[in-house]
Every structure is written in C-alpha cells, then in structure tokens.
Amino acid sequence: MKEQSVKEKYYKDLSDLFLSSFNKSSCEISDLRADGSNRKLLRIKSGDFSAVGVYGPDKLENNAFVGFSKHFKSLGLPVPEIYAYDEPNKVYLETDLGDTTLFDALISERKDETFPPQISELYKKSLLWLARFQVLGIKNLDLKLCYPRAAFDRQSISWDLNYFKYYFVKLGGIAFNEQNLEDDYNALADLLVSAKSDFFLYRDFQSRNIMVKGGEVFFIDYQGGRRGALQYDVASLLFDAKADLTCEAREELLEYYL
C-alpha cells in the first residue's frame, strides 16, 4: 500500500474510533511529532476535548504499549489512559498529555550550565516515579507482552553494545581492534547479567519520553520494557546525551534516587 493510502486509512480509522468512542459527530485532526518511531501520532479534537490517536504498524509493539498502559494505570502510575483500541486496524486512542516533554522544559529554562531548580524538581519527581515503575510495575505484569524480548538478557545487551560498534566506531572510521572490543563486550555482559534483575526495565527512560503537564510528570514510550536490572534506566536518564546534564546535576540526582 502506498504511503498516502496508508495515511488516509489510519486517519479514517482513528477518526471513526474517536467518533464512536466519545459519541461525537465531528472532529479535527492534526499531526504530532513521533521521535525515533515508525508510529504516527495525531491530536484529535472535538470542542474542548482532545485525545491522542496512534497508528502503529507493528501489532506486537501496540499490544505491549496498550497492555502495559492498562497495567500501570491500575497501579496508579502516571501514564496515559487507553480510551479505545482497534487491534485489527492497528490504531488506539490515549490521553492527550500536551506537547511539553521534560527535555523541552529543560531547554526552555536552562540559560547556562546551571541546573534550574524547577527542572531539578521535575527530574526528582521522574526518578521517584521510576523507582515505583521498577518495583511495583513488574508485579503481575504479563511478560508475554514484552517485545521483542521478555528480559534484558545477554542478547539484549549484545544488541545495545553493537550500536556503539556499528553506528559510532565503524561509521566514524575509527581504527580499533575488533577482537579486543568483543572481549570487553563479553566481560561487560558477564557483569551485567549477574546483577539482580527482578524489576521492570523501562528501556527508554529519557527526557523526551517524559511529559510535563500542570507541574507534574507523565510517562510514555515504555513499549520496549521488559524484566531487568535497576541501573539501566537511571543511567539512561542521567546520561541522556541530548539533555547533557552536568556532572554535579547527575551526582545530585543519583543521590536522590538512591
């Protein structure tokens, strides 16, 4: 199916789902950004009410996000509510959490290398909720929904490490000893798989996946989550390359999390 035809179809599918779910007679649709994803996000409005409509070409990824969202919502975690899910057409409706991410807030408030107090508070709220996701979120979670793997195991670690090799070292034309690098990878993997891993690993816990609305934080894009260790998500947030937190800010936030 051509790209334009696909777009026309999911626009219609989401419009129909919105109108039938909320008993509306008409709606307006506008595109939203979807960083680093094949999913298409739309804002759908009727009067003063709006929802976010999502088209995801991968049914397994959709099932993971929808299933995780319902589970986390039942635990009182701040995630979007799933209003409706049309699985055959690969579309669903969720809470409209606005347009401001934690990264947007950081860039807007940071004027120099100092860490604005109001942004520090948002990061601390995020870390507090992260601990709850990690410890509470794993309880009774259907790990069969996890995609593409149910645990952050040696295979998952290998995939992550190879990003560095293929998308940084080789792409940058940097000379290196591949066998030595692989030996280091294996040693690191041995260490990582030995860590306690009976927690929910969010997998992409960074500032562009945290929404800010009314001074509170909300969480999205956890569909790649799986069982894993605690350290990964903390490091993802504190060493988020685009956010570029100072060493002092990282130490303060890590101490708060611990």
C-alpha positions in Angstrom: 0.0 0.0 0.0 1.4 3.4 -0.9 2.3 5.8 1.9 -0.5 8.3 1.0 -3.1 5.4 1.0 -1.8 4.2 4.4 -2.1 7.7 5.8 -5.6 8.1 4.5 -6.6 4.8 6.1 -5.3 5.4 9.6 -6.7 9.0 9.5 -10.1 7.5 8.8 -9.7 4.6 11.2 -8.7 6.9 14.1 -11.4 9.4 13.2 -14.0 6.6 13.2 -12.7 5.2 16.5 -12.8 8.7 18.1 -16.3 9.5 17.0 -17.7 6.1 18.1 -15.8 6.0 21.4 -16.9 9.5 22.5 -20.3 9.8 20.7 -19.1 12.8 18.7 -20.5 13.9 15.3 -17.3 15.6 14.0 -13.6 16.1 14.9 -10.5 17.9 13.8 -7.2 16.0 13.3 -3.6 17.4 13.3 -0.2 15.6 13.2 2.1 15.3 16.2 5.8 14.5 16.2 6.9 11.0 16.9 10.6 11.0 17.8 12.5 7.9 16.6 9.5 5.8 15.9 7.5 4.4 12.9 4.3 5.2 14.8 2.1 8.1 13.7 0.7 10.3 16.3 -2.3 12.6 15.8 -4.2 15.0 18.0 -8.0 14.5 17.6 -10.3 17.3 18.9 -14.0 17.8 19.2 -15.0 21.0 21.1 -12.9 21.3 24.2 -12.0 17.6 24.4 -9.0 16.1 22.7 -7.2 12.7 22.6 -4.1 11.4 21.0 -4.6 8.9 18.3 -1.8 6.5 17.4 -1.2 4.3 14.4 1.4 1.6 15.0 2.4 -0.6 12.1 3.6 -3.3 14.5 0.8 -5.1 16.2 3.1 -6.7 18.8 4.5 -3.3 19.8 1.0 -1.9 20.0 -0.1 -4.8 22.2 2.8 -4.2 24.5 2.1 -0.5 24.9 -1.7 -0.9 25.4 -1.3 -3.8 27.8 1.5 -2.1 29.8 -0.6 1.1 30.0 -3.6 -0.6 31.4 -1.5 -2.5 33.9 0.4 0.7 35.0 -2.8 2.7 35.2 -4.3 0.1 37.5 -1.4 0.7 39.8 -1.8 4.4 39.9 1.3 5.2 37.9 1.1 8.4 35.8 0.7 7.0 32.2 -1.9 7.8 29.5 -5.3 6.1 29.7 -6.1 3.9 26.8 -9.6 5.0 25.7 -10.0 2.6 22.9 -8.0 0.1 20.9 -8.8 -1.2 17.4 -6.3 -4.0 17.1 -7.1 -5.2 13.6 -6.5 -1.7 12.2 -3.5 -1.0 14.5 -4.9 2.2 16.0 -5.7 3.3 19.5 -6.7 6.4 21.5 -5.0 7.7 24.6 -4.9 10.6 27.0 -3.7 13.9 25.5 -0.8 14.9 27.7 0.1 18.1 25.8 3.2 18.9 23.9 5.9 19.6 26.5 8.4 17.0 27.3 10.9 17.1 30.2 13.6 17.8 27.5 11.6 20.7 26.2 11.2 22.1 29.7 14.9 21.7 30.3 15.9 23.5 27.1 13.4 26.3 27.8 14.6 27.0 31.3 18.3 26.4 31.1 20.2 29.6 30.3 23.7 28.3 31.0 25.4 25.3 32.6 23.5 25.7 35.9 20.6 23.3 36.6 17.4 25.3 37.2 15.8 24.4 40.5 12.3 23.9 38.9 13.8 21.5 36.4 15.7 19.6 39.1 12.4 19.1 40.9 10.9 17.6 37.7 13.8 15.2 37.4 13.5 14.2 41.0 9.8 13.5 40.5 10.7 11.4 37.5 13.2 9.4 39.5 10.7 8.9 42.3 8.2 7.5 39.8 10.9 5.4 38.1 11.5 3.5 41.3 7.8 2.8 41.6 7.7 1.6 37.9 10.7 -0.6 38.6 9.5 -2.2 41.8 5.7 -2.1 41.6 5.3 -2.2 37.8 6.8 -5.7 37.4 4.2 -7.2 39.8 1.7 -9.3 37.9 2.9 -7.8 34.6 2.2 -10.1 31.7 5.7 -10.6 30.4 4.3 -12.3 27.3 3.5 -8.8 26.1 7.2 -7.8 26.2 8.6 -7.1 22.7 11.0 -8.1 21.3 12.3 -9.9 24.4 10.9 -10.6 27.9 14.1 -9.9 29.7 17.2 -7.7 29.3 19.4 -10.7 28.8 22.7 -11.3 27.1 21.1 -11.0 23.7 19.6 -7.6 24.6 22.9 -6.4 25.9 24.7 -7.5 22.8 22.3 -5.5 20.6 22.9 -2.4 22.7 26.7 -2.8 22.6 26.7 -3.3 18.8 25.1 0.1 18.4 28.3 1.6 19.6 30.4 -0.5 17.3 28.4 -0.1 14.1 26.9 3.3 14.5 29.8 5.1 16.1 33.2 3.4 15.7 32.8 1.9 12.3 30.6 4.7 11.0 33.1 7.2 12.2 36.0 5.4 10.5 37.8 5.0 13.9 40.6 2.4 14.0 40.1 -0.2 16.6 40.9 -3.9 17.5 37.6 -5.7 17.0 38.6 -8.8 19.0 39.7 -6.6 21.9 36.4 -4.8 21.7 34.5 -8.1 21.7 36.4 -9.3 24.7 35.5 -6.1 26.5 31.9 -6.6 25.5 31.8 -10.2 26.8 33.3 -9.1 30.1 30.8 -6.3 30.5 27.9 -8.6 29.6 29.1 -11.1 32.2 29.0 -8.4 34.8 25.6 -7.1 33.7 23.8 -10.4 33.6 25.0 -11.1 37.1 23.0 -8.2 38.5 19.7 -8.7 40.2 17.1 -8.3 37.5 13.6 -8.9 39.0 12.4 -5.4 38.2 10.7 -3.6 35.3 13.2 -2.1 32.9 11.6 0.8 31.1 14.3 0.5 28.4 14.0 4.1 27.0 13.7 6.2 30.1 14.9 9.6 28.8 13.8 13.2 28.9 11.8 13.1 25.6 9.7 10.2 26.9 8.5 12.2 30.0 5.7 14.6 29.5 5.2 17.7 31.8 1.7 19.0 32.4 0.5 21.1 35.2 3.8 20.8 37.0 3.6 17.0 37.1 5.3 14.3 35.1 3.7 11.6 33.0 5.4 8.7 31.2 5.1 7.4 27.6 7.0 5.1 25.2 7.6 2.1 27.6 6.5 -0.5 25.0 10.1 -1.8 24.8 10.1 -2.6 28.5 11.0 -5.9 30.0 12.3 -7.6 33.1 15.8 -6.3 34.0 18.1 -4.6 36.5 17.6 -1.2 38.2 20.7 0.6 36.9 19.9 0.8 33.2 17.0 3.3 33.4 18.8 5.6 35.9 21.8 5.8 33.6 19.5 6.4 30.6 18.0 9.5 32.2 21.1 10.9 33.8 23.4 10.4 30.8 20.9 11.4 28.2 23.2 12.8 25.5 20.8 15.5 24.3 20.0 16.7 27.8 23.7 16.9 28.6 23.4 17.3 32.4 26.4 18.5 34.3 28.3 16.1 36.5 27.1 17.9 39.6 23.5 17.5 38.5 24.0 13.8 37.8 25.5 13.2 41.2 22.7 15.1 42.9 20.0 13.2 41.1 21.7 9.9 41.6 22.0 10.5 45.3 18.3 11.4 45.4 17.3 8.2 43.6 19.5 6.0 45.9 
